[in-house]
Amino acid sequence: MARRIISMLGRQNAVAALLRNGGTAAAPRRSHSRSRSGAAAGPPPSSAERGGRPLSPLDMVFWSLAAPPAPDPMTFGFWARIEGSPPALKEFAGTVRRRLAPLEILRYSLAPSSGRPQWIALPGFDPAAHVSARVAAAGEAGLRARLAELLAQNLPLSGRPPWRIDLVEGYSEDEFTVLVRTHHALMDGVSNAHVLQRLLDRDGAQPLPECGAAPTLREVTRRERLAVTGASLPSIGRSSLTGPPGQGRHLAWATLPRAAMERARTGGATLNDVYLALVAGALSRTLGPDAARAVRHISVPSDVRAPGGLLQLGNGASPFRIEPPLGRHRLGERIQAVRERTARAKHGDLAAAVAANGASAAARGRRVQAPAARYMTGGAYADVICSNTPIPPGAHTWHGRAVLGIYGTTLVSPSTGLGIMLHGHGEDVTISVYADSRQARFADRLADAITEEAASLP
């Protein structure tokens, strides 16, 4: 596998072109001249292909994982819990139509093509056509089970745009939930959370700005790409957490006071550093003496958009990995250890270099792209995914009804049955634990352990 990754470092001009074009390569020019035998060199492009936009290298990572013969569910989502009785479905669909119709990316579907995959914008597409009402069993457990069931559904990339919005009700008499779920080939967590926020009212805040649909990725040097290749070699041995996940999914979460997490940000630590330190402590509590063998690395997706491109919708997140400080018992020591390790990774632009290597793999086709993508999102690279998205500022409502919380999930990767996500709203931070059904009891224990770790916050 390491040999395959190292082979991605070729074709420097192709990679540079991919990055300069916002992470997408121009479709190859097709010749329609006749060969010496008089036959056409190739069929002319279809109208869909002429109007399409090639998938970016980061789009193609998740496209290749969703492709036959063994597609992996690449669905993730963000949701808002809202106070009050749910609106009628027709009223809800009308709000979705008004607020999301301007976003071109939500009209994208995969074009039928034997060449490089492309997005095409479906003309006349109505966002309200992707809205459904769902009923959950009573109580918080019923909501969690229903959300996990919906997130386990794979969203086809062709035929219709690969995203859905669900109005979940029935679990409470005075609360309902709005879920936005998306195929990761279309957009990342930052973009998905932005779509959810566009559905909500923002009390006392400016309207969300318009956003483009093709993030531009930062360019990196050849030396940085070589460095990340060496730093990404697989761990020796097998983790007890890895293995092909089954179909079922389980969802748990911990809700923590944001003010306490902010107070723990000493010595230049970020909110993400505090979060990763809490997760490391919770893994140590839950796994006990087996923690160091079960979790060798954690994967941390990082935004690699060019400066000023945060609100460009699409895929702009790429991972780097660190060794979690599992052997440290004081929360402050773990926070500083995480801060130092993530700072080294960010200083070396490891996440951007991973994206550049992915661009090189994409330029060489699915034969190289698919195994490279499976490696970088799987258990050979890291044992747990610890993702995070920016917490929206200000208060949110839905037609005057209070938003009680905003939550999110990351993916369950192809060979790791566990993903963790930091998000939140207002005074709360939420850490979700999304797991394969075989890891359900472990996910519940881990969420409880995160809450216990948070008791050490100042």
C-alpha positions in Angstrom: 0.0 0.0 0.0 2.8 2.4 0.8 4.2 1.8 -2.7 0.9 2.8 -4.2 0.8 6.0 -2.1 4.4 6.9 -3.1 3.4 6.3 -6.8 0.9 9.1 -6.5 3.6 11.7 -6.3 4.2 11.7 -10.1 2.6 13.8 -12.7 3.4 17.1 -11.1 1.9 19.3 -13.9 -1.4 17.5 -13.6 -1.6 18.1 -9.9 -0.7 21.7 -10.2 -3.4 22.1 -12.8 -5.9 20.4 -10.6 -5.2 22.7 -7.7 -5.1 25.9 -9.8 -8.6 25.0 -11.1 -10.2 24.9 -7.7 -9.5 21.2 -7.2 -11.0 20.2 -10.6 -9.3 19.3 -13.8 -10.5 20.5 -17.1 -12.2 17.8 -19.0 -9.8 16.3 -21.6 -10.2 17.6 -25.0 -11.7 15.0 -27.3 -10.6 14.7 -30.9 -13.3 14.2 -33.5 -10.9 13.8 -36.4 -11.0 10.6 -38.5 -8.4 7.9 -38.0 -6.6 6.4 -41.0 -9.3 3.8 -41.2 -11.9 6.5 -41.6 -13.6 5.8 -38.2 -14.2 8.6 -35.7 -11.6 8.7 -33.0 -14.4 8.8 -30.3 -18.0 9.8 -29.9 -18.8 13.5 -29.4 -19.6 14.5 -25.9 -23.2 14.4 -24.8 -25.1 17.6 -24.0 -24.9 16.6 -20.3 -21.1 16.3 -20.5 -20.8 19.6 -22.3 -22.7 21.4 -19.5 -21.1 19.5 -16.7 -18.5 20.3 -14.0 -15.8 17.6 -13.3 -15.7 16.2 -9.8 -12.9 17.7 -7.8 -10.2 15.3 -6.5 -11.8 15.5 -3.0 -15.3 14.8 -4.6 -13.7 11.8 -6.3 -12.4 10.4 -3.0 -15.9 9.8 -1.9 -17.2 9.0 -5.4 -14.7 6.2 -5.7 -15.8 4.7 -2.3 -19.4 4.8 -3.4 -18.7 3.1 -6.7 -19.4 -0.7 -7.4 -18.5 -3.4 -6.8 -18.5 -2.7 -3.0 -20.1 0.7 -2.4 -19.8 2.2 1.1 -22.6 4.5 2.5 -21.0 7.9 2.4 -24.0 9.7 3.9 -23.6 12.1 6.9 -25.7 14.9 8.3 -26.5 17.8 10.5 -29.7 18.5 12.4 -31.5 21.1 14.5 -33.8 20.4 17.3 -36.6 23.0 17.4 -39.0 23.9 20.1 -42.8 23.6 19.5 -45.1 21.5 17.4 -43.9 20.6 13.9 -45.2 22.5 10.9 -47.4 21.0 8.2 -45.2 19.3 5.6 -46.5 21.7 2.9 -45.4 24.7 4.9 -42.1 23.1 5.7 -41.4 22.3 2.0 -42.3 25.9 1.1 -39.6 27.2 3.5 -37.1 24.7 2.0 -37.9 25.9 -1.5 -37.6 29.6 -0.7 -34.3 29.3 1.2 -32.4 26.7 -0.7 -33.4 27.3 -4.3 -30.5 29.8 -4.9 -27.9 27.2 -4.1 -26.8 25.7 -7.4 -24.9 22.8 -5.9 -28.2 21.4 -4.6 -29.2 20.8 -8.2 -26.1 18.7 -9.0 -26.5 15.1 -10.0 -23.8 12.7 -11.4 -23.9 12.7 -15.2 -24.0 9.3 -17.0 -20.6 9.1 -18.6 -17.9 6.5 -19.2 -15.2 9.1 -18.8 -14.2 11.4 -15.9 -17.3 11.8 -13.7 -19.1 15.1 -13.9 -21.8 17.0 -12.0 -24.7 18.4 -14.1 -27.2 20.8 -12.8 -30.7 19.5 -13.3 -32.9 22.2 -14.9 -36.1 23.1 -13.0 -35.1 21.1 -9.9 -37.3 21.9 -6.9 -35.6 21.5 -3.5 -39.0 20.7 -2.0 -39.0 17.4 -3.9 -36.3 16.2 -1.5 -38.3 16.8 1.7 -40.0 14.0 3.7 -41.8 13.7 7.0 -40.5 11.0 9.4 -41.9 9.7 12.6 -39.7 8.6 15.5 -40.5 6.6 18.5 -41.1 8.4 21.8 -38.3 9.9 23.7 -34.7 10.8 23.1 -33.8 7.2 22.4 -36.5 7.1 19.7 -35.0 10.3 18.1 -31.5 8.8 18.1 -32.6 5.5 16.6 -34.5 7.3 13.8 -31.6 9.6 12.9 -29.2 6.7 12.9 -31.5 4.8 10.5 -31.8 7.7 8.1 -28.0 8.4 8.2 -27.4 4.7 7.3 -29.2 5.1 4.0 -27.0 5.4 0.9 -27.9 8.3 -1.4 -27.5 7.5 -5.1 -25.3 10.0 -6.9 -27.1 9.9 -10.3 -30.7 10.3 -11.2 -31.4 13.0 -8.6 -29.2 15.2 -6.4 -27.6 13.2 -3.5 -29.1 15.0 -0.5 -32.3 14.9 1.5 -34.1 16.9 4.2 -36.2 15.2 6.8 -38.8 16.6 9.2 -38.7 14.2 12.2 -41.5 14.3 14.7 -43.4 12.1 17.1 -40.7 11.6 19.7 -41.9 14.7 21.7 -45.1 16.7 22.0 -43.2 20.0 22.0 -40.2 19.5 19.8 -39.3 18.4 16.3 -36.1 18.0 14.3 -34.9 19.1 10.9 -32.2 16.8 9.4 -30.1 17.6 6.3 -28.2 14.6 5.1 -25.8 14.5 2.1 -23.5 12.2 0.2 -20.0 13.2 0.9 -19.1 13.3 -2.8 -21.3 16.4 -3.1 -20.1 18.4 -0.1 -18.3 18.3 3.2 -19.4 18.9 6.8 -18.7 22.7 6.7 -21.0 23.0 3.6 -23.7 20.7 5.0 -23.9 22.7 8.2 -24.1 25.9 6.1 -27.1 24.5 4.2 -28.8 23.7 7.5 -28.2 27.2 8.8 -29.8 28.7 5.7 -33.0 26.9 6.7 -33.0 28.7 10.0 -33.8 32.3 11.1 -30.9 34.2 12.6 -32.1 36.6 15.4 -30.1 39.8 15.5 -27.6 38.5 12.9 -26.8 39.4 9.3 -28.2 37.0 6.7 -25.8 34.3 5.5 -23.8 35.4 2.5 -24.1 33.9 -0.9 -21.5 31.2 -1.6 -19.8 29.7 -4.6 -19.8 26.0 -5.5 -16.2 25.1 -6.2 -13.7 25.5 -3.4 -10.2 26.5 -4.4 -7.6 24.4 -2.6 -4.3 25.7 -1.3 -1.2 24.7 -3.3 1.6 22.8 -1.6 5.2 22.1 -2.5 6.6 18.8 -3.7 8.6 18.5 -0.4 5.4 18.8 1.6 3.8 16.0 -0.4 6.8 13.8 0.1 6.7 14.5 3.8 3.0 13.5 4.2 3.6 10.3 2.3 6.3 9.3 4.8 4.1 10.4 7.7 1.1 8.4 6.4 2.5 4.9 6.3 0.2 2.3 7.8 0.4 1.3 11.5 1.8 -2.2 12.2 -0.7 -4.6 13.7 -4.5 -4.5 13.7 -6.7 -2.4 15.9 -9.6 -3.9 17.8 -11.8 -1.1 16.5 -11.2 -1.7 12.8 -13.1 -4.1 10.5 -15.7 -3.8 7.8 -18.8 -2.1 9.3 -22.2 -3.7 8.7 -25.4 -2.0 7.6 -26.8 -0.9 10.9 -25.8 2.4 12.6 -26.0 3.7 16.1 -25.9 7.3 17.3 -25.0 8.8 20.7 -23.9 12.2 21.8 -22.7 14.2 24.8 -23.7 17.8 25.4 -21.2 20.0 27.1 -21.0 23.7 28.3 -19.2 25.7 25.7 -18.0 28.2 28.3 -16.1 25.5 30.2 -14.4 24.3 27.0 -13.4 27.9 26.2 -11.9 28.4 29.6 -9.7 25.3 29.0 -8.1 27.0 26.0 -4.8 27.9 27.7 -1.4 28.2 26.1 -2.7 28.9 22.7 -5.0 25.8 22.5 -8.0 25.8 20.2 -11.5 24.5 20.9 -10.6 21.6 18.7 -7.6 20.8 20.8 -9.8 20.7 23.9 -12.2 18.5 22.1 -9.5 16.0 21.0 -8.1 15.9 24.5 -11.5 15.1 25.9 -11.9 12.3 23.3 -8.5 10.9 24.1 -9.4 10.8 27.8 -12.7 9.1 27.1 -11.0 6.5 24.9 -8.6 5.7 27.7 -11.5 5.4 30.2 -13.5 3.2 27.9 -10.8 0.9 26.5 -8.6 0.7 29.6 -5.2 -1.1 29.1 -6.1 -1.8 25.5 -6.4 1.8 24.5 -2.9 2.3 23.1 -3.3 -0.8 20.9 -6.8 0.0 19.8 -6.2 3.7 18.8 -2.8 4.3 17.3 -3.8 7.3 15.3 -6.9 9.6 15.0 -7.8 11.3 11.7 -8.6 15.0 11.9 -10.2 16.5 8.8 -9.0 20.1 8.2 -10.2 22.8 5.9 -7.8 23.2 3.0 -9.7 25.9 1.1 -7.8 28.9 -0.1 -8.1 31.9 2.2 -11.5 33.5 2.0 -13.1 30.3 0.5 -14.7 29.0 3.7 -18.2 29.6 2.4 -17.7 28.0 -1.0 -19.9 24.9 -1.0 -18.4 21.6 -2.0 -15.5 19.4 -0.6 -12.7 21.4 1.0 -11.7 19.2 3.9 -8.8 16.9 3.9 -7.4 14.8 6.8 -4.2 14.7 8.8 -3.5 12.3 11.6 -2.0 12.5 15.1 -1.2 10.1 17.9 -3.7 10.7 20.7 -2.2 11.4 24.2 -3.8 8.3 25.7 -1.3 7.9 28.5 -1.7 11.3 30.1 -4.2 11.5 33.0 -4.4 15.3 33.5 -6.7 17.0 31.1 -4.4 20.1 30.9 -1.4 17.9 29.9 -3.5 16.2 27.2 -4.7 19.5 25.8 -1.1 20.7 25.4 0.0 17.4 23.9 -2.8 17.7 21.3 -2.0 21.3 20.7 1.7 20.5 20.0 0.9 17.6 17.7 -1.8 19.4 15.7 0.3 22.5 15.4 3.2 20.4 13.8 0.7 18.9 11.4 -0.8 22.2 10.4 2.6 23.8 10.1 3.6 21.2 7.6 0.3 21.6 5.7 -0.2 17.9 6.0 -3.9 18.0 5.2 -3.3 20.1 2.1 -0.6 17.7 1.0 -3.0 14.8 1.4 -5.4 16.7 -0.9 -2.6 17.2 -3.4 -1.7 13.5 -3.4 -5.4 12.8 -3.9 -5.3 15.1 -6.9 -2.4 13.1 -8.4 -4.3 9.9 -7.8 -7.5 11.3 -9.4 -5.5 12.3 -12.5 -4.4 8.6 -12.9 -8.0 7.3 -12.8 -10.0 5.0 -10.6 -7.4 2.2 -10.7 -5.2 4.4 -8.4 -7.9 6.6 -6.9 -10.0 3.9 -5.3 -7.3 2.1 -3.3 -5.8 5.5 -2.3 -9.1 6.8 -1.1 -9.9 3.6 0.8 -6.5 3.8 2.5 -6.8 7.4 3.6 -10.3 7.0 5.0 -9.8 3.6 6.5 -8.3 1.9 9.5 -4.8 1.4 8.1 -4.4 5.2 8.2 -6.3 6.0 11.4 -8.4 4.1 13.9 -11.0 6.8 14.7 -12.2 9.9 12.7 -12.5 13.0 14.9 -14.1 15.7 12.8 -15.4 19.1 13.7 -17.2 22.0 12.1 -17.4 25.7 13.1 -20.1 26.4 15.7 -22.5 29.0 14.2 -22.5 32.4 16.0 -25.7 34.1 17.3 -29.1 32.7 18.1 -31.2 30.7 15.6 -35.0 30.2 15.4 -37.5 28.6 13.1 -40.3 31.1 12.3 -40.0 32.4 15.9 -39.5 29.0 17.5 -36.3 28.5 19.5 -33.6 26.2 18.1 -32.7 24.0 21.1 -29.5 22.6 19.6 -27.6 21.9 16.4 -25.8 18.5 16.0 -23.7 16.8 13.4 -22.2 13.4 12.4 -19.2 12.4 10.4 -18.9 9.2 8.4 -18.4 5.6 9.5 -15.3 4.9 7.3 -15.0 1.8 5.1 -12.9 -0.1 7.7 -13.5 1.8 10.9 -16.8 1.4 12.7 -16.6 4.7 14.6 -16.7 8.4 13.8 -16.8 11.4 16.2 -18.0 15.0 15.4 -17.7 18.3 17.3 -20.5 20.8 16.7 -22.9 22.9 18.7 -25.1 25.9 19.1 -25.4 28.8 21.5 -24.1 27.8 25.0 -23.7 24.2 24.2 -21.1 22.1 22.4 -22.1 18.6 21.2 -19.8 15.7 20.5 -21.6 12.9 18.6 -20.4 9.3 18.4 -21.6 7.6 15.3 -20.9 3.9 15.1 -21.6 0.6 13.3 -24.3 -1.3 15.1 -21.7 -3.8 16.4 -20.1 -0.9 18.3 -23.4 0.4 19.7 -22.6 -0.4 23.4 -19.1 1.0 23.0 -20.5 4.2 21.4 -22.8 4.7 24.4 -20.0 4.1 26.9 -17.7 6.5 25.0 -20.4 9.3 25.0 -20.8 8.8 28.7 -17.0 8.9 29.2 -16.8 12.2 27.3 -19.3 13.6 29.7 -17.2 12.3 32.6 -14.1 13.8 31.2 -15.8 17.2 30.9 -16.2 17.2 34.6 -12.4 18.1 34.7 -13.0 21.3 32.7 -12.2 24.5 34.6 
